[in-house]
Amino acid sequence: MKNLRYYLQVIDPHRRGASNKPHFSGRGLRIYSMVLIMVLAGYSCEEFFDPTQELVRYENDMFADWDEYRSAEMGLYALQQKLVDQLVVLGELRGDLLEVTDFASQDLIEVNNFSIRKDNPYASPVNFYKLIIAANKLIHHLSTVHPEVLDKNAPITNFDRLYGEAMCMRTWAYFNAVRIYGEVPYIHESLYTVEEIEAYINSSSEYVVSEYINFAPDGYYNDTIRDTTIVIEKRFMNEKNVILTFTDQLENNIKAVGINHSLNNGDDTWQVTVWNDYARHALLGQMYMFDQNYSMAVEHFDHIMYNNTSETSNILFGLDNKFAKAKWRNIFTSLDPCEHIYMIWFGKSYKQTNGLQKMMGVTPNDYMVKPTAASIQNWESIWNNPVYYKDFSNPLKSRVIEPGIPGDFYRGYGVSYQYFRDGIELTSDDVQDMLLKKMDGNIVEVQLLMERVDAVATKYEINKDPFAQDANYTVFRAAGIHLYAAEIYAVWKHIYGGLTTTPRIRMNTSLNILNDGSYNSNTSQLGVRGRVGFADGDEAVNIDNIVYIHDPVSNQITGYIDFTNQPDLQMRYMLDKILQERAMEMAFEGERFYDLIRIAKRLDDPSYLAEKVAAKFKDPVMRENIYNKLLNEENWYVNYF
């Protein structure tokens, strides 16, 4: 767990990011290891040696010095790590980009088929409970023992930054849980165990906490203990409630977020592996966006989008040359403050792993889920250097002069997915040759090239040995925020540019974010597509009154759509292009199903989600059943409560 990473760095100065603190003896290592284990188990020192002690020992003895606060902080991140498999499975396998293989477990098949039993481990809210309980404890302790964290006029200390981390962690847990379950129980700070939460949920209307220990300083004694009986009214929160409640807390109740550990260990990548103020802005912007409060979402995203005061040659959170083209894959092999806003860190050498590589990889891994045909087509039907002749006055005369070269080989093949035949991967040259033959109509040769070939999602095993199982998990990164912003400007009608009359959308701003980054005065910006070489000329996404439909295999024009005087249809088309770009840029990172939910709600059209998800099912009866099931929004959520 992550606090083990910290203590090993402190103890062994030869490890990555080692601090200048004194080297501990073997005895010191054992003591710190014991404290660490007790913290993560939720026990204090005296509880460990005397199991009959009550919970008061956690409050009274837990935080004797800053190292114990530090350990409690890292305990929260260890609990967050335990949610990663669940977040990816529920966020991707219910979408249209991943599907199960013949080797899938029954639990994964249930998720894929929207038939999740309550005892399915991916349905369980227990790890959310544990994270919220731990965050509640730390928040309560800091606000009572260090009440200055609530005083906006008091100087900012590490206690304020730690308080901000815990508040962000709790908000993130509630928001992700409500996106999964549709509604979540409000967990009062007096509920200290999973068993108490379950009893509270199963109660009729009120739940009595018969023995709650409140530890708080008063004017005479700094460790006053009060026995309190609390009666809790059972309350569930829907997404709207969660967003209103916790955006208010993150906006108004914290002064700072994120302890700068790099000051001690000299490793500046630590700042992206703990909650920080940019991550707070990203989380707030995301929540406001899901609530369709676009003005507030943009206010927070702007802190990331317009961050041009970098001390290096690269733009902080700017889509510039640092991860351009072939370097794009390095996003998933490194921690970098220019792209990563907040990552959940894993390290096999510290016994911190996840199941993503095992789930997706081939031998010796389990290969239980794989990319869908639709996800692969997104990458294989993008064209480099096409040339079109467009006659908008007579669209039937428009034609393709040069189809270009098919395939996104920077984000797609060899990075996000690969083809394997009998356990051996096809080379990029093989796949390029296959796409060109397919474009030319050489079907027999294509069939020979692709015989016994299956696709594998490889994003979590780039540059890793087959047994690593420790890929980092992206919570927020720069490209994701840019794509959120492009989506907002495509739908948000507001007054801008000195206008005082009719609100309008900013379609050109949306296109500039998506294509070449010219929304920003910083000329180093390349845009989402431009960063990987698809923003020049006819490569770029354009929204004219006439938009042409192209065959995904040959790139020839097969028809057109006339958007003249149809702004709603034009907006829907733009949203679809942005969602397609998110599929290429953000595939398998845990957000796809919630992207579909967000767009379907924005369009007030459940069929938008139902059609895309159902299309991955090859059996026509199953496809129709899933489509009809997903027309009912209640079936978008795990029916647990």
N, C-alpha and C positions, 0 to 999 in steps of 0.2 A: 504494500500500500504506500501511498505517496509520502506519508510522513517517514516511512523507512528510508525512502530516497533521501530525504532531508538529513536524517540522523547519520546515515552512512557518509554523506558528504561532510558533515561536521567532524565525524570521527576519523575519516581517512582523507587527508589533504591531497592525495593523489587521484581521487575520484573526480569526475566531472563537476566543475563549479565548486570546488572545495572552499570552505571559508578559512579565515585565519584564526578561528577559535582554537584553544588548546587541544592537543591530542588526548583522548580519553584512554584510560587503561582498559584491559579486558573486563575488569569488574565494573568500570563505568559503562561500558557497552552493554553488559548484562542488565544493569539497572535501567538504562534508558530503554532497552528493548522491553523490559517488564512494564515500565510506565506506558510505553507505546501500546502494548497489547491491551492493557487495562483501559486506556482511553478509548480505543476503538471498540472495545466490548461494552463501553458505557459504565465502567466501574471506576471508583476512586481507589487510592492506595488502601485505605482502611477497609473498604468493602472487600477488597481482594483478600486481605488477611482475616477479616471477620465477616463472613457472609450474612450474619444476623443483622448487620447495620442497615438502617433504612436509607432512603434516597437522599436524605439530608447530607450524607457523607459526600455525595457528588458535588453538591453546591458548596459545602464548607471546606473541603480539603482538596478539591480538584485543582484549583488554580493558585498554587502557592507562589509561582514565579512565571516569568514570561515563557519559558520553555514549555510549560504545561498549556498555556494558551496556544502556543505554536502547535503543540501536538493535537489539541482539540481542533484547531483549524484544519490540519492535515487529515484528521479523522473525517471531516465533512467531505473532503475530496475523495477519500477512499470509498465512502458511501456512494458518491456520485459515479465513480467508476463502475459500480455494480449495476447501474441502470443502462449502460451503453448497449449491450446486446439487445435488450428489450426495446430500446428506442429505435435502433436500426431495423429490427425485424418488423415492428408495428408501423414504422414510418415508411418502409420501402416495400415489404412483401405484400401489403394491402394495396399498394399502388400499381402502376402499369409498367414499371421498369425491371422488377424482379419476379421470378416465379420459382416454384419448387421443382426439383429434379426427382428422378425415380428413387433416390437415396434419402429423401427428406423424412424427417421424423413426423410422427402423427401430430405433434404440437405445431410444427411449421405448416403442415397441410391444413390444419384447422384455421390458422391465421390466413393463409392464402385463399381459402374457400369461404371466409367470413362465417365460420361455424365454430367459434372459439368457446370451449367449455370454461366454466369458472375455475376449474382446477388446472387449467393450462398455465404453465409457469410464465408465459409471456403476457397473460392476462392479470397476473397478480400485482396489486398495488403495494405490496409489503415493502419493497425497496424505496418507494416514494415515502411511505410512512416513516421508515427509519431515517431518511434524510431530513424530513420535516421535523421529526422529534429532536434530532441532534441540533438542527438549526435553531429550533425553539429554545432549547436549553441554553445554547450559547448566547442567543439574543437576550433572553431573560436575565442571564447572569451578568452580561455586560451592562445592561440598562439599570440593574440594581446595585451592583458593586462599583460600577464606573458610570454613574449617572451623567457625567459630563458628555457622554456620547449623544445625549439627547439635547444638549445645550448648544445651539448653533453659534453662540458667541464665544464659546470656549475654544482654545487653541486645538488644532487637529493633531492627534497622536495616533500611534499604531492601534490603540483600542478603537478609535473611530474607524480606521481602515478595516480592521477585523470585523467590526459590527456591520460595516457595509458589505463585506464578503458574505457574511451569514445571511443578511437580508436578501441579497441577490440570489444566493443559493436556494433559499426558501421560495422566493418568487418563481424562479426557474422550475423548481419541482412542481409547484402548484400549476403553473401554466402548461407544462408538458403533460401532467396528469389529466388536466381537464380536456386537453385536446384528444387524449386517448379515450377517456370514459364519458365525456360529455358533461358530467357533473362530478364533483369531488367533495368529500366531507371536510368541513372546517375543523382543523385539529387544534384544539385549545392547548396552550402551553402546559396545562396541568396533566395532560395525558403523556405519560412517560414510557409506555411500552406498546408494542403492536397489539398485545392482548387487550389492553385498555381501549385502544382505538376500535378494535373489532367489537368489543362489548358496547361501546358508545354507538357504533353504527347499527348494531342489532337491537338497541334499546327502542322503546316505544316512541317517546318524544323527549324525555329528559334522562340525563345520565348523571349520577352522583359520584363525584370523586371523593371517596370517604376519607382519604388520608393524603392530603396534599401538603407538602412541606414548603413553606415560603421563606426563603433566606433573603433578608434585606437589611441593610445598615440603617440605624436610626441615630438620634442625637447622642446616645449614651454608649451603646455597644455596637461595635462594627459588624458583629456576626449574629444579630438577632434572628431567632428562629420562631416562626409562628405556625401553629397547626391551623389549617383552614379547611373547612368543608365547602366544596364548590359544587353547585348544580349547573350542569351544562345542558342547554337546549340543543337538541340535535339539529344541525343545519348543514345543508348541502349548497354548494356554490356552482353555478353554471359558468360558462366561459365569460360572459359579460360581467358577472359578479367578481370573478377572479381578476379580470383585467382592471376593473374599477378599483378594487381593494388594493391590489399590489402595485399598480402604477402610482397610486397616491402615496404609498409608503416609500417607493424608490425615489419619487420626486421630492418628497417633503421631509422624510424622517431620517435621512442619512447625510453626513457631511463629506465623506470620502469613501472610496472603495479600493481595496487592494494594498497589501503590504509589499513594499519593494524589497524582495528577498535578494535581488541582485546586488544590493549594497553590501551584503555579507558574503555572498559566494561569487561575485563577479560574473555571473551568468545572466545576461539580459534576456534570455529566452524564458526565464522564470515568469516574467511579467505576463506572458500569454497563457500560462498554465494555472493562473489564479484569477479570480474575478477582479476586474479592474474597471476604471471609469469608462473606458471605451466599450467594454462588454456590457456595462450597465446601460449605456446609450443604445447599444444594439438590441438588448432585451426589451427595453422600453419601446423602441421603434417597432420591433416585431409585434409586441402585444397591441400597440395602437393600430398597427396595420391590419391585424386580424379583426380588430373591432371597427375597421373602416374609418378610423379617426386619422385621416391622412395628414392633416396639418400638423398634428402632434408627432406623428411618425416621422415626417420630413424634418421637423425641428431636431429630433434626436439623430437621425441618419446623417444630417449635415455635419455633425461633429466628426463623422468618419469620412464622408464624401469630400469634404473640403479641407482636409488636413494637409496643407501644403508646406508646413514649416518643419520639414525634416532636417536633421543635422547631417544626413548622409546624402548621397547622390540620388537615392531612390525616395519615392514619395511614400510616406506612411499611409498605408491602406489605399494607395493609388495603384491602378492597374497599369503599371509601366513596364519597362523592359526586364525587370528583375526576374519575372517568371514567364517571360515571353516564349512562345513557340516550344522548342524542345525542352526548355527549362521549366515548363508548366508542371511536369511530373515532380519536380523538386518540392512543390507544395506539400506533397505527401511523404516526403522523406526527411523533412526538416521541421524545426520550429523557427518561425521568422516573424518578427514584429511588423514587417511591412505588409504581409498578407494575413497573418493569423491575428485574430482579435481575442479569441478565447478557445483553447483546446483542452480536452481532457487527456492528460498525459498517461502513458503506459510504458513500462520497462520490464522486459523479461528477467533481466539480471537482478531486479528488485522484487521478483515474484509478483509483478503486477501485469496481468494479461487479460485479454478479452477473447471472445469466441468467434470473432468476425472472420478471421483467416481460416479457421477450422471449418466454419460453416460454408464458406464460399469456395475455398481452394480445392484443387484436385489432390490425388495421392501424394503424401500420406494423410491429407485432410479429407473431410467428409463429403464435400461437393453436394450439399443439400439444397442450395438455391443457386440460380443462374440468371443472367440477363435475358430479358424477353426479346423477341424479334423486333418489337417496336423500339426498345431502347437502342438496339444495335443499328436499326435503320436511321435513327437520328444522327449518328456519327457517320454512317456510310452514305448518306444522301445529301451531305453538305459538299459544295463544289468550290474548288480553288481556281480562280482566274476564268470564270465563264464570261462570254460576251453575247449580249442579246441585242437584237434590233427590236425596238418598241415603237409601235405606231398607235398612240392613244386615240387618235381620231377614228382609226379602223383597226381595232385589236386583232381581227382575224389575219391581218397581214404581218403581225409580229412573229418573229422566229428566233431560233437559237443559231447564232453564227458559230460559236465555239462552246461546247458544253462544259469544258474545263476538266479538271482532274477530281475524281470522287474520293471522299474520305477525309475525316479529321484524324490525322495520325499524331496529333499533339495531345489531345484530350481523350481520344477514343482508343483505337487499337494499340495494344502494347502498354497501355496505362490503365484505363478504366475496364477494359475487357480484352480477352485473347481467345483465339480458337486453339483447341487441342485435338489431336488425332492420336488415339492409343497412348495418351499420356505425354505426347510430344507436341510442343507449341508450333504453330505455323509462324513463319517469319513475316515481318511487315511487307517485304517484297512479294511474298506469296499472296498476301491479302490484297495488296495493290493490284497485282496481276489479275486476281479473281474479279475485283470490282471493274476493271477495264474490260475484261472479257464479258462480264454481265452487261455492261453498258453497250457493248457491240452486239449483244444478242447471241453470244456463243454459249448457249445453255448447256450443251453436252460437256464442254470443257469445264464449265463452272461446276457441274455435278461431279465430275471426276476429281476436281480440286477439293471439293467440300465433302466427299464421301467419308462417313464415319467421324465427322467433325462435330464437336459441340463447343458451345461458348462458355466462358468462365469469367466471373467478375473478379478483377485482379487489383482493384484500387487499394485494398488493405494488405497487399503483399509485395508492393513495389520494393525492390532491393532487399527483401527479407528472406531468411532461410525458411524452409517449409515448416519448421516447428516454432517460429518466433512468437506468433500470437500476441503481439504487443503494439499493433499499429495505433497511433494516436487517433482520437475522435474529434472531429470538428464540431464545435458548437456554433461559432461565428467566424467567418473569414470575409475578407474584403469583397471578393467577387459576389458573394451572396447578398451583401448589403447593396451593392451597385444594382443587382438585378431586382431587389425589392424596390429600389428607388425608380428604376425604369418602369416597373409595373404601376407604381403610384402615379407617375406623371402621365401614364397612358389613360388613366381613368378619373383622375382628380380634377374636377372643375373648380377653379379658383381664380381670383383676380390677381393679375401679375403684370409686370412691365409697365406700370404707370396707368393701367386701365382702371376705370372707376365704374364701369357699367356691367356688361355681361361676363360672368365667369367662363373661362375656357380651359380645356385640357392643354397640356404642353407636350404634344406628340413629338415635336422635333427634339425636345430635351430627352424624352424617352429613347428615341432613336439614336441620339448621340451617345448616351450612356451605353446602350446596347452595342453600338458599332465601333466608333473610333475614339470615344472619350472626349470629344470636343465640347461637351457641356461645361467643361472646366477650363479656366484660363491657363492652367498649367499645361504646356504643350507636350510634356513628357507622358501624359495620360494616353493610353492606347485603346481603352474600351474593352468590354468583355470579349467580343469577337475579334477586335483588332489585336489583342494580346496574343491570339493564336493564329493570326494571319487570314482572317475572313471578313475584312471590312473595306476592301478596296473595290471601287466600281460596282459591278453587278454582283459581287459577293455579299455586299451589305444588305441588311433587311431594309426595305423601303415600303412606305405606305403612300401610294398614289390613289387616285380615283379608280384606276384600273390596276388590278393586281393579277399576275399570271400564275396559273397552276402548272407545276412541272412534274413530270414523271420522276419518281425517286430513284429509278434505276438508270435511265438514259438522260435525264435532265431536259428532255424535249418538252415544249409547251403543249399541254393537253387541254387547256381551257383558260378562262379568266373570270374574275369577279368584278362587277361594276359597283363600286362603293359610292358613286355620285349621290349626294343627298341622303346617304345612309350612314350617319356617323356612328350609330350603335353597332352596326355590323363591322364597320372599320375598327372600332375599339375592340370588339370581340376577336377579330383577326389578329390584332396587335398583341392582345393578351395570350393568344395561342402561340404566337412566335416567341414571346418572352418565356412562356412555360417550356417551350421546346428548347430554348437556350439554357434554361435552368436544368433541363434533363441532361444536356451535354456537359455543362459545367459542374453540376452538383449531384450527379447520379450516385446513388447508394450511400449518401451522407445523412439519411434519416429524415428528410423533410418532404419527400415527394408526395405522400398521401395527403399531407396537410396543405401542400401547394394546391392540389386538386380540390380539396374542400374549400379553400379560400376563394379560388376562382369560381367554383360552382355557386358559392353563396353570393359572390359579387354579381354574377350574372343572373342570380335567382333561377338557376336551371340545374337541378340534380342530375339531369341526363348527361351533362358535360362530364361529370366524374364517372357516372355509371358506364357510359360508352367506352371511355378510355380504359377503365379497369377490366371490364368484361371482355374486351378485345383480346386479352392475353390468353383466354381459355380456348383451347383448340376444339373441344367437344361442343357442338352447336347447342345441345340441350343445356349443358352447364353454363355456356356463355349467356344464353337467354335468362336462365335462372339468376345468375349473378347480376345481370343488368337490371332485371325487375326488382331484385332485392335492394340494390343500391339506389333505386329511385326514391326509396324511403330513407330520409336523412337519419332516422334513429339507428339504422343499421351501419352507419359510418363509425359508430362508437362501440367499444367493448362493453357488453352488457354485464357489468360486474355487481353494481350496487342495487 
